[in-house]
């Protein structure tokens, strides 16, 4: 099992616009299977994101902020020098931008070089 929490605190820009702060929490369940010098790691999890409303001149901007809960499933493979993976995420509960924004399913691919 792995977890992660990220908080992004935004500041007000020179146009007096403040993008809402964001909190992202991730919970993943992993299974590691070593095959020779290669690790195969399937995973399943959930991502929860909470976004505060944007502000312009200290006043909340309509159709911003909200929350998004997504289910994830993926596969990572590494050989101790290169790691690669793919995962699919699908929204299972959301209220973004007062219902005016819709998160869609997505696929993410990554490659990392381990030094």
N, C-alpha and C positions, 0 to 999 in steps of 0.2 A: 504494500500500500504506500502511496506517496501523496503528499498534500502540498499545496502552495497557496500563499496569500500575497497579493500585490495591491498596493494602494498608490494611486497616482494623484498627487495634489497639484492642481493647476493654479497658475497665477493670472492676474488680470493683464491683458495686453494693452498696447498704447491706444487702442480704440475703445478702451474701457469695457472690453468684452472678456468675460470669465467663463471658460469652458468648465463644465461641472466636474468635480473630482470623481474618481472611479475606484471601486473596490472589486477585485477579482479573486474568487476562491475556487480552487481546483482540488478535487478528490479523485484519485485514480487507484484502481486495483490492478496489479501487475502479476504476471506469472513468468518466471525466468526459466528457460530451458536451454542448457548449454549443450551444443552439438560440436564436439571438438573444440576449436578456438573461437567459435561463433556463438553468440547469445541471441536467442530468439525470444522476444518479450511481447506477447499479446497483452492488451490492456483494455479496460472499460472504466468509464468514470462519468463524472458530472462537473460542469463548470457553472458557477453562479456569478453573475456580474450585476453590480448595482451602480448606476450612474446618477449623480446629482444633476439638477437642472442647471442649464447655462444661465448666466446673468449678463445683462447689458446695463451699465450704470447702476448696478445694485438691484435691478428689477429682474425677476425670473422671466426667461424667454419661453414662450409657449412651444409645445411640441418638442421639448428636450427632456432628457433624463429618463429614468425608468429602471426596469430590471429585466434580466434575461437568464433563463436556466436552460442549459443545453446538455444533452446526453452525448457521450463520446465513446468511440470504439476505435482501436488502432493496433498497429504492429510496428515494433522497433526491432532492428537487427544491428548488431555491432560485432566487430572482430578485434576490439581493443585499440584499433587505429582509426577506423571509420565507423560512424554510426549513421544509420539511415532509418527513416520511418515514414509512416503515413497514418493519418487518422481522419475519421469522419465525425462531424458534429451536427446534431440536429436539435433545433429549439423544441423544448417540451413545455415551456411556460414563459410567457413574455408580456411585458407592458412597456413598450418603448415609445417615447415621444407622444404620450397621451393617446396611444393606440394608432398613431399616424405613421409609425415606422415599423417595418416587419423584418425581423431577422430570418434569414433563409439558411437551409442546410449548407454545409461546406466541406471541402476536403483540403487538408494541409499536408504538405510533403516537406521533409527536412533532411539535410545531409550535414553532418558535423565531422570535422577532423580532430582527432584527439591527440594532443601534443604530449 
